[in-house]
Amino acid sequence: MAFSRAVLLLLVYSLSLHDTVRGVAEICRGTHCHGGETGDPRPCVGAHCLGGRSSRPPRQYNPTTQGRSGQTVHSQHHVYHSSQSRGDTTDTYVVQPQRGRHSDSARESARMQTYDVFGSGCTGADCVTPQKQLQAFNDTRDCKGIECKLPLRIRPKPRPKDCVGEGCLADDAAASSQPSPVHMPDRAAQFLGEFPEFGYPASELGSAPLGVQLTCDIKPGENEVPSEDALILHLQLAKGQEKLVEALQAQQTIIRDLQQKLAEQQGALLAQQREILEQQRRMYQQMDVVKAQYGLLSDTVKQVSFQGLQGELQSYFESHLAGLQSQARSHLQKSYAVRKDMHMDVDAKLMDVVGEAHLPHPLLGCGAPCGPEDYCDFQREPPQCEKCTMCPPGFFLVSQCSPNADRICQDRDECLELPNLCEQGVKCLNTPGGFRCLGMSEREAAAGVCGHDYFYNQELPECQACSDCNGEPIAIPCTPTSDSVCGPFTDNLMSQSWGATVTLPPARAPGSHIFPGLQLNVQSKEASDLLSNHAGRLSFQQHGLMWLDHNFALKHNCRNFLQVGMRLNSSQEEEGHDLSGVRIEQPDGKYFQGVSVSGSAEVEPNHMLTLFLKSPNQHCNQSKDLHVYELNGPSFSMLWLSHDTGAVAMTAQMSMSAHYQTNYRPTFRITSVSDPYMVGLTHDSRGVRFTESGVVKFVLQQALYSMGHTCIREGFSLVAYANRNGTNQELMQAFKSGVNYRDTSITLSGAVRVDSGHSLSFEILSPSQCNIRYFGDSTGISILSLIWIPSAVSSALTATVSRTGLPSGVVRNKALLFQQVSPESDQVRLARSGEPNAQKNFVFRGDGTANVALNLKLIHSCNVVKLTLHRQGGSGEGGQATPVAQQMSGHMPEGSEWANVGLRASFQVQNGTAIYVTLDCVRGRVNQITHKGGTNISILWVAL
């Protein structure tokens, strides 16, 4: 009977299972319907009610497949559970999905599902089907949305439905019948199983389950990442961000701690510095106390009786000699004799030192009493009286001079005495006799940074205390950049002169390049208080205005041109700036060339002057490409003017022309002027105006580059004009042989008299079809230098060569005859007819300093042409003439019609001194000397 009942139940369930496979969603009619999709809200009553909602098709449900095969294909990841509770030990079978479509496989799957649903523990018609009895057929009927993709352990627990009837299970039974996981093939389930925090909320709270909500929308066939992997990635990123935030917070805490420690260390360092400064202040206070005590002690020592000191010394030496005698007795006779000689020697020295009471000579053996400002120097053999040392500037007296000791002086620490001596943030360094502010420049020193009674020493460089001359008269007071000059006054001299010869330095090595520049050596035997010579460089020692002239002659094979010039340095360390420069064109080494370089400047003590020669490229060798001609007489001369003369110095730079042109009027830009009220530029910057009448000594040097054969044939001319009452009057001009595709320079120097309101302008004349490019820069190659001197202490004379009596043909040391052009002057004039050496000699009528500039334009065939300036009747010369300057020139350039030669010099003159010029032609003839433009002589005289 039991067997038949089981068979009946199996048939009934097979029919119900067949209906389920055909479609769970079919509409059920009758009293035993499940009520899943009918929408009937009434509860089911009866023994056959399954309870709960009807199952829904899973997300992998394919209606096409269902209709074709009659069965539902489940996903690979679905896990089927039995109706057993978690605590039941009965074996559980896992239904694997079937991939084939054969009928046998379908039947076998149905049979396995049937067995799994009913199990082996329920018999009889009254068995109550569990709430999850269809779990094996559809695991996802109680889930919604993305929750269906989660493993069963973390899937939210559904809320129970109210059940009415006999078939309803008790609450406790339903709670205890949780399905246990049978198989976990997913990595997400294995990973989430290790996190107990992903539990279900209590169902009795009545709220929705707190599951993990994924933000991605899962659609079949579109999402390539499983939901479990996405969840794991999301969790890992969240935890990685939390760790990063925690690490950043920890680093911020460490940084705050370090900043706090650094602030504490800085505070401690400042406190230590304050303590060190306080200790230094106390130390210097103690030093002052020691100095005072030392002074008192020295005074006390001086007052001690010399007789008591002599007695103590005598007793000491006697006891010492007695000990020596006792030791000598224990030796041999020979040793005793030696000791006895030593005893007698020491005794003799002791008598010399101690002396007798009636002898007049003082203690320690000075032969005679020393004077009030002397002391006995015991370090000499024999002791001698020496002058007491005077404390130098920047030192203070510690003890006065005494008969037995010199003065004691100690250096002042200016950095300690004056805390704000240097600017804020600049370190002050104490030096003997002065101090140094690190980084101080000469410009800052000139502004008075060193302070009162201190000057800036450019050679050290540092601030030094000014000399007080120890009671002697101060010739020149101390300035911010120069020390006081002690001794007799020298400013009573209005002018002075100085001359020297200039030579090339020896070649360092065969073929050494002169591209960096060669310093020319200035050699002079003449001593002067104006300047000193240090290794060929001139160092000025007095304030004033300087006019410099340099005559230079050479022959070179250098490519392109050479440049000879003057450079003024404020100190030995600084580079300085170029006063002037002249370019010597490239003649291919065929002939000698003579050039003259001139310039003016306002100088101060310690200024350095250097003469240099340089090449614009490295294709010039000193040993084989340079040949300097030795001139007779000084080739370098200087005219010094005191500020008491009222002279004004100005330098102006000429601008560069952007285009090639012929005639050219340069424009100027002032670079330096000692008195802008007296001397300035005109409104168009093409001339120099003067406020008062006086004498002007000027030089203009212009660098140019020319192209065209007419340039060589006719050459260039530089003309100076004086604008008087709106009209230009030609004063003088200089000639320069032309060049083709070459760099060269043209220069003009002279002295003229100007009146109030007059102006001075210049123009360069060149032939037609001659294209010229004019240059201007800061190297002194294109510059105007002048000195204006009041008429009260100066005068000027201008002349040209005479039309008759000029030398021609073979000329050997022939004197030139001149014709005066400017008005008469009281201090210098040209000898007239009827006087000795008429039209030859220029005679001075007063003591002073003279400057001569001569330009000569001529035609010749000489290998060498020489111009020599002679002086006769000067100081110490008597009636013999001596050369004071010389200049030379070589062959005339090929294709040129005219040649030029000139010289410049400064020298001392007296009342009755005469000067004249001679011309000499070596191996050739002088054909013509023009008396018109290009030939002139100008003489400047300045009172002593």
Residue pairs with C-beta under 8 A, 6 or more apart in sequence:
2 123
5 123
5 124
5 125
6 123
9 118
9 125
10 114
13 114
13 117
13 118
14 110
14 114
17 110
17 113
17 114
17 117
18 110
19 26
20 134
20 137
21 70
21 71
21 72
21 110
22 70
23 66
24 36
24 54
24 55
24 56
24 57
24 138
25 37
25 57
27 37
27 38
28 34
28 35
28 36
28 38
31 46
32 46
32 48
32 49
33 40
33 44
34 44
34 49
34 50
34 54
35 42
35 44
35 53
35 54
36 53
36 54
36 55
36 56
37 54
43 162
43 163
43 164
43 165
44 50
44 51
44 165
45 164
45 165
46 165
46 167
47 126
47 165
47 166
47 167
48 167
49 165
49 167
50 129
50 131
50 133
50 134
50 167
51 129
51 131
51 161
51 163
51 167
51 168
51 169
52 131
52 161
53 141
53 142
53 161
54 141
55 134
55 137
55 138
55 141
56 138
56 140
56 141
57 72
57 138
58 72
58 74
58 75
58 78
58 138
58 139
58 140
58 141
58 148
59 140
59 148
59 220
60 73
60 74
60 75
60 220
61 72
62 72
62 73
65 72
65 73
66 72
69 101
69 106
70 106
71 106
71 109
71 110
72 137
73 97
73 98
74 97
75 97
76 97
77 185
77 186
78 97
78 139
78 140
79 94
79 139
79 152
79 181
79 182
79 183
79 184
80 94
80 95
80 116
80 135
80 136
80 139
80 182
81 92
81 132
81 135
81 136
81 139
81 152
81 179
81 180
81 181
81 182
82 90
82 92
82 93
82 116
82 119
82 136
82 179
83 117
83 119
83 130
83 132
83 133
83 135
83 177
83 179
84 90
84 92
84 119
84 177
84 179
84 180
85 176
85 177
85 178
86 176
86 178
86 179
86 180
87 176
90 119
90 120
90 121
92 182
93 112
93 115
93 116
94 182
94 183
95 109
95 112
95 113
95 116
95 136
98 105
98 106
98 108
98 109
113 136
113 137
116 136
117 133
117 134
117 136
117 137
128 167
128 169
129 167
130 169
130 177
131 169
131 174
131 177
132 177
132 179
134 141
135 179
139 152
140 148
142 158
143 155
143 156
146 213
146 214
146 218
146 227
147 155
147 156
147 211
149 218
149 226
149 227
149 228
150 188
150 211
150 212
150 227
150 228
151 181
151 184
151 186
151 188
151 189
151 192
151 193
151 228
152 179
152 181
153 181
153 189
153 192
153 193
154 192
154 198
154 211
154 212
155 211
156 200
156 208
156 209
156 210
156 211
157 200
157 203
157 209
159 203
160 171
160 174
160 203
163 169
169 177
181 189
184 190
184 193
186 226
186 228
187 228
187 229
187 232
188 226
188 227
188 228
188 229
188 231
188 232
189 228
191 228
191 232
192 198
192 228
192 231
198 212
200 209
200 210
201 207
201 209
201 210
212 231
214 227
214 230
214 231
214 234
216 223
216 227
216 230
218 227
280 416
284 413
284 416
291 398
291 410
294 398
294 399
295 398
295 399
298 399
298 402
298 405
302 402
306 363
307 357
309 363
310 354
310 355
310 363
313 353
313 354
314 350
314 354
317 346
317 350
321 343
321 346
321 347
324 339
324 342
324 343
324 346
325 339
325 343
327 339
328 335
328 336
328 339
328 340
328 343
329 336
331 339
352 365
353 363
353 364
353 365
355 361
355 363
361 367
361 368
362 369
362 376
362 403
363 404
364 376
364 378
364 383
364 404
365 382
365 383
366 376
366 383
366 384
366 385
367 382
367 383
367 384
368 385
369 403
370 376
370 385
370 403
371 385
373 387
373 388
373 401
374 385
374 386
374 387
374 388
374 403
375 385
375 386
375 388
375 401
375 402
375 403
375 404
375 405
375 406
376 383
376 384
376 385
376 386
376 403
376 404
377 383
377 384
377 385
377 386
377 406
378 404
386 406
388 401
388 406
388 407
389 401
389 406
389 407
389 409
390 407
390 470
391 397
391 407
391 409
392 409
392 433
392 465
393 433
393 464
393 465
393 466
393 467
393 468
394 411
394 412
394 414
394 432
394 433
394 434
394 464
394 465
395 409
395 410
395 411
395 412
395 433
396 409
396 410
396 412
397 407
397 408
397 409
398 407
398 408
398 409
398 410
399 405
399 407
399 408
400 407
401 407
411 430
411 432
411 433
412 465
413 430
414 421
414 428
414 430
414 434
414 435
415 421
415 422
415 428
415 429
415 430
415 435
416 430
418 451
421 428
421 435
421 437
421 451
422 428
422 437
422 438
422 440
422 449
423 437
423 449
426 437
426 438
426 439
426 440
427 437
427 438
428 435
428 436
428 437
428 438
429 435
429 436
429 437
429 438
431 460
431 462
433 464
433 465
434 454
434 457
434 462
434 463
434 464
434 465
435 462
435 463
436 460
436 461
436 462
436 463
437 449
437 463
440 449
440 456
440 461
440 463
442 456
442 458
442 461
442 481
442 570
442 571
442 574
445 455
445 456
445 463
445 480
445 481
446 456
446 480
446 481
447 480
448 480
449 456
449 463
449 480
450 456
450 463
450 480
451 463
453 465
453 466
453 478
454 463
454 464
454 465
454 466
455 463
455 464
455 466
455 478
455 479
455 480
455 481
455 482
455 483
456 462
456 463
456 464
456 480
456 481
457 463
457 464
457 483
457 606
458 481
458 570
458 571
458 572
458 573
458 606
459 571
459 572
459 606
461 571
461 573
464 483
466 478
466 483
466 484
467 478
467 483
467 484
467 486
468 484
469 484
469 486
470 486
472 486
472 487
473 486
473 487
473 488
473 489
474 484
474 485
474 486
475 485
475 486
475 487
475 488
475 489
475 490
475 491
476 482
476 484
476 485
476 491
476 542
476 543
477 484
478 484
479 604
481 604
481 605
481 606
482 543
482 604
482 605
482 606
483 605
485 542
485 605
490 529
490 542
491 642
491 644
493 642
493 944
494 641
494 642
494 644
494 645
494 793
494 848
494 942
494 943
494 944
495 639
495 640
495 641
495 642
495 645
495 848
495 849
495 942
495 943
495 944
496 528
496 530
496 639
496 640
496 849
496 908
496 944
497 637
497 638
497 639
497 640
497 849
497 850
497 906
497 907
497 908
498 524
498 526
498 528
498 530
498 531
498 637
498 638
498 640
499 524
499 526
499 634
499 636
499 637
499 638
499 884
499 905
499 906
499 907
500 522
500 523
500 524
500 526
500 533
500 634
500 635
500 636
500 637
501 522
501 523
501 524
501 631
501 634
501 635
501 636
502 520
502 521
502 522
502 523
502 550
502 552
502 611
502 635
502 636
503 520
503 521
503 523
503 628
504 518
504 520
504 521
504 613
504 622
504 626
504 628
505 518
505 519
505 520
505 521
505 536
507 622
507 623
509 623
510 623
510 624
511 621
511 622
511 623
511 624
512 621
512 622
512 623
513 615
513 618
513 620
513 621
513 622
514 613
514 614
514 615
514 620
514 621
514 622
514 626
515 614
515 615
515 616
515 617
515 618
515 620
516 614
517 612
517 613
517 614
518 612
518 613
518 614
518 622
519 536
519 537
519 610
519 611
519 612
520 536
520 611
520 612
520 613
521 536
522 533
522 536
522 537
522 538
522 611
522 636
523 533
523 536
524 533
524 634
529 541
529 542
530 540
530 541
530 542
530 638
530 640
531 538
531 539
531 540
531 541
531 609
531 638
532 538
532 539
532 541
533 539
536 610
537 608
537 609
537 610
538 608
538 609
538 610
539 606
539 607
539 608
539 609
540 546
540 603
540 604
540 605
540 606
540 607
540 608
540 609
541 605
542 605
542 640
543 603
543 604
543 605
543 643
544 602
544 603
544 640
544 641
544 642
544 643
545 600
545 601
545 602
545 603
545 640
545 641
545 643
545 647
545 649
545 674
545 787
546 600
546 601
546 602
546 603
546 638
546 639
546 640
546 641
547 598
547 599
547 600
547 638
547 639
547 641
547 697
547 787
547 851
547 906
548 566
548 579
548 598
548 599
548 600
548 601
548 609
548 636
548 637
548 638
548 639
549 596
549 597
549 598
549 636
549 637
549 638
549 749
549 851
549 904
549 905
549 906
550 564
550 566
550 596
550 597
550 598
550 611
550 635
550 636
551 594
551 595
551 596
551 631
551 635
551 636
551 885
551 886
551 887
551 903
551 904
551 905
552 564
552 594
552 595
552 596
552 597
552 628
552 635
553 592
553 593
553 594
553 595
553 628
553 629
553 631
553 887
553 888
553 889
554 562
554 584
554 592
554 593
554 626
554 627
554 628
554 629
555 587
555 589
555 590
555 591
555 592
555 593
555 627
555 629
555 890
556 562
556 584
556 586
556 587
556 589
556 620
556 625
556 626
556 627
557 588
557 589
557 624
557 625
558 586
558 615
558 619
558 620
558 625
558 626
559 586
559 617
559 619
559 620
560 586
560 615
560 616
560 617
560 619
560 743
561 583
561 584
561 585
561 586
561 615
561 616
561 742
561 743
561 744
562 583
562 584
562 613
562 614
562 615
562 620
563 581
563 582
563 583
563 584
563 613
563 614
563 615
563 616
563 779
563 781
564 581
564 582
564 584
564 595
564 597
564 611
564 612
564 613
565 578
565 579
565 580
565 581
565 582
565 597
565 611
565 612
565 779
565 780
565 781
566 578
566 579
566 580
566 581
566 597
566 599
566 609
566 610
566 611
566 612
566 780
567 576
567 577
567 578
567 579
567 609
567 610
567 611
567 612
568 576
568 577
568 579
568 601
568 603
568 607
568 608
568 609
568 610
569 575
569 576
569 607
569 608
569 609
569 610
570 576
570 606
570 607
570 608
571 606
571 608
572 608
576 608
576 610
577 778
578 778
578 779
578 780
579 599
579 600
579 601
579 651
579 780
579 783
579 785
580 597
580 598
580 599
580 699
580 701
580 780
580 783
580 785
581 597
581 701
581 703
581 779
581 780
581 781
582 595
582 596
582 597
582 701
582 745
582 747
582 781
583 703
583 743
583 744
583 745
583 781
584 593
584 595
584 744
584 745
585 593
585 739
585 742
585 743
585 744
586 742
586 743
587 593
587 893
589 625
590 890
590 891
591 863
591 890
591 891
591 893
592 627
592 629
592 864
592 888
592 889
592 890
593 889
593 890
594 629
594 887
594 888
594 889
594 901
594 902
595 745
595 747
596 747
596 749
596 887
596 902
596 903
596 904
597 701
597 747
598 699
598 701
598 747
598 749
598 785
598 853
598 904
599 651
599 699
599 780
599 783
599 785
600 649
600 650
600 651
600 697
600 699
600 785
600 786
600 787
601 649
601 651
601 672
601 785
602 649
602 672
602 674
603 609
611 636
620 626
629 888
631 886
631 887
631 888
632 868
632 883
632 886
633 868
633 869
633 882
633 883
633 884
633 885
633 886
634 884
634 885
634 905
635 885
635 886
637 884
637 885
637 904
637 905
637 906
637 907
638 906
639 849
639 851
639 906
639 942
640 849
641 647
641 787
641 789
641 942
645 789
645 790
645 793
645 794
645 942
646 789
646 790
646 793
647 787
647 788
647 789
647 790
648 673
648 674
648 675
648 678
648 679
648 787
648 788
649 672
649 673
649 674
649 785
649 786
649 787
650 670
650 672
650 673
650 674
650 679
650 688
650 785
650 786
650 787
650 788
651 670
651 671
651 672
651 673
651 783
651 784
651 785
652 668
652 669
652 670
652 671
652 681
652 688
652 783
652 784
653 668
653 669
653 671
653 776
653 777
653 778
653 782
653 783
653 784
654 666
654 667
654 668
654 669
654 702
654 774
654 776
654 782
654 783
654 784
655 666
655 667
655 668
655 669
655 776
656 774
656 775
656 776
656 777
656 782
657 664
657 773
657 774
659 773
660 707
660 771
660 772
660 773
661 771
661 772
661 774
662 766
662 767
662 768
662 770
662 771
662 772
663 763
663 764
663 765
663 766
664 763
664 764
664 766
664 772
664 774
665 686
665 761
665 762
665 763
665 764
666 686
666 700
666 702
666 762
666 764
666 774
666 776
666 782
666 784
667 684
667 685
667 686
668 681
668 685
668 686
668 688
668 784
669 685
670 676
670 680
670 681
673 679
673 680
677 691
678 690
678 691
678 692
678 788
679 688
679 689
679 690
679 691
679 786
679 788
680 688
680 689
681 687
681 688
681 689
682 688
682 689
682 759
682 761
686 761
687 723
687 759
687 760
687 761
688 759
688 760
688 761
688 784
688 786
689 757
689 758
689 759
690 696
690 754
690 755
690 756
690 757
690 758
690 759
690 760
690 788
691 756
691 757
692 756
692 790
693 753
693 754
693 755
693 756
693 791
694 753
694 754
694 788
694 789
694 790
694 791
694 794
695 751
695 752
695 753
695 754
695 788
695 789
695 791
695 794
695 795
695 796
695 940
696 751
696 752
696 753
696 754
696 760
696 786
696 787
696 788
696 789
697 750
697 751
697 786
697 787
697 789
697 851
697 940
698 720
698 749
698 750
698 751
698 752
698 760
698 784
698 785
698 786
698 787
699 747
699 748
699 749
699 784
699 785
699 786
700 718
700 720
700 747
700 748
700 749
700 762
700 783
700 784
701 745
701 746
701 747
701 780
701 781
701 782
701 783
702 718
702 745
702 746
702 747
702 764
702 774
702 782
703 743
703 744
703 745
703 774
703 775
703 776
703 781
703 782
704 716
704 743
704 744
704 745
704 746
704 764
704 772
704 773
704 774
704 775
705 742
705 743
705 744
705 772
705 773
705 775
706 716
706 738
706 739
706 740
706 741
706 742
706 744
706 766
706 770
706 771
706 772
706 773
707 740
707 741
707 770
707 771
707 772
708 740
708 767
708 769
708 770
708 771
709 740
709 895
710 738
710 767
710 768
710 769
710 770
711 738
711 739
711 740
711 766
711 767
711 770
711 772
712 737
712 738
712 739
712 740
712 893
712 894
712 895
712 896
713 738
713 767
713 895
713 896
713 897
714 738
714 766
714 767
714 770
714 897
715 735
715 736
715 737
715 738
715 767
715 896
715 897
715 898
715 900
716 735
716 736
716 738
716 746
716 764
716 765
716 766
716 772
717 733
717 734
717 735
717 736
717 764
717 765
717 766
717 933
717 934
718 733
718 734
718 736
718 746
718 747
718 748
718 762
718 763
718 764
718 765
719 730
719 732
719 733
719 748
719 762
719 763
719 764
719 765
719 933
720 730
720 731
720 732
720 733
720 748
720 750
720 752
720 760
720 761
720 762
721 728
721 729
721 730
721 731
721 760
721 761
721 762
721 763
722 728
722 729
722 731
722 752
722 754
722 758
722 759
722 760
723 729
723 758
723 759
723 760
723 761
724 755
724 758
728 761
731 750
731 752
731 798
732 748
732 750
732 752
732 798
732 855
732 936
732 938
733 748
733 855
733 933
733 934
733 936
734 746
734 747
734 748
734 749
734 855
734 900
734 902
734 934
735 855
735 857
735 898
735 900
735 933
735 934
736 744
736 745
736 746
736 747
736 900
737 892
737 893
737 896
737 898
737 899
737 900
738 766
738 767
738 770
738 893
738 896
739 893
745 781
746 764
748 762
748 855
749 853
749 904
749 938
750 798
750 853
750 936
750 938
751 796
751 798
751 851
751 853
751 938
751 939
751 940
752 760
752 796
752 798
752 822
752 938
753 791
753 795
753 796
753 822
754 760
754 788
760 786
762 784
764 772
764 774
766 772
774 782
775 781
775 782
776 782
789 940
789 942
793 942
793 943
794 940
794 941
794 942
794 943
795 825
795 826
795 827
795 828
795 940
795 941
796 822
796 825
796 938
796 939
796 940
796 941
797 820
797 822
797 825
797 828
797 829
797 830
797 842
797 938
797 939
797 941
798 820
798 821
798 822
798 936
798 937
798 938
798 939
799 818
799 819
799 820
799 821
799 822
799 830
799 842
799 936
799 937
800 818
800 819
800 821
800 931
800 932
800 935
800 936
800 937
801 816
801 817
801 818
801 819
801 856
801 929
801 930
801 931
801 935
802 817
802 818
802 819
802 839
802 931
803 819
803 931
804 817
805 817
805 839
806 816
806 817
806 929
806 931
807 814
807 816
807 919
807 926
807 929
808 925
808 926
808 927
808 928
808 929
809 925
809 926
810 921
810 925
811 919
811 920
811 921
811 925
811 926
812 920
812 921
813 868
813 918
813 919
813 920
814 918
814 919
814 920
815 840
815 916
815 917
815 918
815 919
816 840
816 856
816 916
816 917
816 918
816 919
816 929
817 839
817 840
818 830
818 839
818 840
818 842
818 937
819 830
819 839
819 931
820 829
820 830
821 936
825 941
826 845
826 846
827 844
827 845
827 846
827 848
827 941
827 943
828 842
828 843
828 844
828 845
828 850
828 939
828 941
829 842
829 843
829 845
830 839
830 841
830 842
830 843
831 837
831 838
831 839
831 840
831 841
831 842
831 843
831 914
832 838
832 839
833 839
837 914
837 916
840 916
841 872
841 914
841 915
841 916
842 914
842 915
842 916
842 939
843 912
843 913
843 914
844 850
844 909
844 910
844 911
844 912
844 913
844 914
844 941
845 911
845 912
846 911
846 941
846 943
847 909
847 910
847 911
847 943
847 944
848 908
848 909
848 941
848 942
848 943
848 944
849 906
849 907
849 908
849 909
849 941
849 942
849 944
850 906
850 907
850 908
850 909
850 915
850 939
850 940
850 941
850 942
851 904
851 905
851 906
851 939
851 940
851 942
852 869
852 885
852 903
852 904
852 905
852 906
852 915
852 937
852 938
852 939
852 940
853 902
853 903
853 904
853 937
853 938
854 867
854 869
854 902
854 903
854 904
854 917
854 936
854 937
855 900
855 902
855 934
855 935
855 936
855 937
856 867
856 900
856 901
856 902
856 919
856 929
856 934
856 935
857 898
857 899
857 900
857 929
857 930
857 933
857 934
857 935
858 865
858 898
858 899
858 900
858 901
858 926
858 927
858 928
858 929
858 930
858 935
859 892
859 897
859 898
859 899
859 926
859 927
859 928
860 892
860 899
860 921
860 924
860 925
860 926
860 927
861 892
861 924
861 925
861 927
862 891
862 921
862 922
862 923
862 924
862 925
862 926
863 890
863 891
863 922
863 923
863 924
864 888
864 889
864 890
864 921
864 922
864 923
865 888
865 889
865 890
865 899
865 901
865 919
865 920
865 921
865 922
865 926
866 886
866 887
866 888
866 919
866 920
866 921
866 922
867 886
867 887
867 888
867 901
867 902
867 903
867 917
867 918
867 919
868 883
868 885
868 886
868 917
868 918
868 920
869 883
869 884
869 885
869 886
869 903
869 905
869 915
869 916
869 917
870 881
870 882
870 883
870 884
870 915
870 916
870 917
870 918
871 877
871 881
871 882
871 883
871 884
871 907
871 909
871 913
871 914
871 915
872 879
872 880
872 881
872 882
872 913
872 914
872 915
872 916
873 879
873 910
873 912
873 913
873 914
874 882
874 907
874 908
874 909
874 910
874 913
875 908
875 910
881 916
884 905
884 907
884 915
885 903
885 904
885 905
885 907
886 903
887 901
887 902
887 903
888 901
889 899
889 900
889 901
892 898
892 899
893 899
898 930
898 934
900 934
909 915
909 941
915 939
917 937
919 926
929 935
